[in-house]
Amino acid sequence: QEFEQSRIIKFTPLDACRLELMRFRTCYNGQDLPFSVKAAVVVQGAYIELQAFINMASTAHTPTRLPSVKYCENVMIRFPVPTQWIKALWTMNLQRQKSLKAKMNRRACLGALHEVESDPVIQVSVGTAKYESAYRAVVWKIDRLPDKNSSLDHPHSLSYKLELGSDQEIPSDWYPFATVQFVVHDTCASGTEVKSLGIESDLQPQKHVVQKAFYNCQVEIEKKWIRLDGEDPDKAGNCLMQ
């Protein structure tokens, strides 16, 4: 009732604790996002390759805006994996089964289907990546974009290559979307701002206010099929198991 009359929120926070007072959803209606993600799954016979690229937006690296560049932090991109492929993303050693992890390859240059190595491998040009069963996806994590070890307009990439068995074909009803999440500090995507904050024991409470925006979006993963001689992908699902 007090809020309805005064439009003021009053609360008593716990001592010595970081406090989140309010979180709400809003549709992003601003300018271009800080970076773009493009992804494609390339199928060639029994080989599958996922290719993903990150490109910073042009407004993020304009020289006149360099002093005000805002960094994206805690970037996480999840690429879903069909149930049939999961065992191809795990490796076995003498002690236990473990998830396939990424190898760093800063000079990775993708765009064409390369010869698949004997062992499955995930390569990234920045950050880390591995299959996480909690999401049933290959998760690419980057601490910060633009990356401090590369130029602002340098694209980043991820790829993983798998050789599928006869029981691991691509599901016909699989229409994958990559989930992109990241945080930008000192940004208010919704347009909502804290106009004033009062604390009884502090004369300058504004210094305790942290403003940041959490972004969550989805990107369609393009499916590309490279036909081999004599192969008809439309009839592949009609094969019977013997």
Secondary structure by P-SEA (a helix, b strand, c coil): cccccccbbbbbbcccccccccccccccccccccbbbbbbbbbcccbbbbbbbbbcccccccccccccbbbbcbbbbbbbbccccccccccccccccccbbbbbbcccccccccccccccccccccbbbbbbcccccbbbbbccccccccccccccbbbbbbbcccccccccccbbbbbbbbccccccccccccccccccccccccccbbbbbbbbbbbbbbbbbbcccccccccccccccc
